[in-house]
Amino acid sequence: MAKEHSQLRERQRTDLREPQRYKVIIYNDDFTTMEFVVTVLVQVFLKSEEEAEALMLQVHHSDKAVVGIYSYDIAVSKTRKATSMAREQGYPLRLTVEPESCE
């Protein structure tokens, strides 16, 4: 009886890294109401009422603010949901997804 030799080798994966994270940025405009921005921050980004109001004021004074840092899929999903809500209400609210910088 002949001996069988296996060519299988176990590989160890050592190059595991944290997945890249993405920040969602909301921008100021002259048409979207402050109340609607707070509503979006509470409903979509799950901010408390106080945190949502602080972020809304930051956007109002600085023209933009980071509303959260997420994995890519979650960042895109939340951005689409917020944009959809804004369009349904007739607002031009703009949000973007950008890679989190490695500073």
Rosetta blueprint (number, residue, H / E / L):
1 M L
2 A L
3 K L
4 E L
5 H L
6 S L
7 Q L
8 L L
9 R L
10 E L
11 R L
12 Q L
13 R L
14 T L
15 D L
16 L L
17 R L
18 E L
19 P L
20 Q L
21 R E
22 Y E
23 K E
24 V E
25 I E
26 I E
27 Y E
28 N L
29 D L
30 D L
31 F L
32 T L
33 T L
34 M H
35 E H
36 F H
37 V H
38 V H
39 T H
40 V H
41 L H
42 V H
43 Q H
44 V L
45 F L
46 L L
47 K L
48 S L
49 E H
50 E H
51 E H
52 A H
53 E H
54 A H
55 L H
56 M H
57 L H
58 Q H
59 V H
60 H H
61 H H
62 S H
63 D L
64 K E
65 A E
66 V E
67 V E
68 G E
69 I E
70 Y E
71 S E
72 Y H
73 D H
74 I H
75 A H
76 V H
77 S H
78 K H
79 T H
80 R H
81 K H
82 A H
83 T H
84 S H
85 M H
86 A H
87 R H
88 E H
89 Q H
90 G L
91 Y L
92 P L
93 L L
94 R E
95 L E
96 T E
97 V E
98 E E
99 P E
100 E L
101 S L
102 C L
103 E L
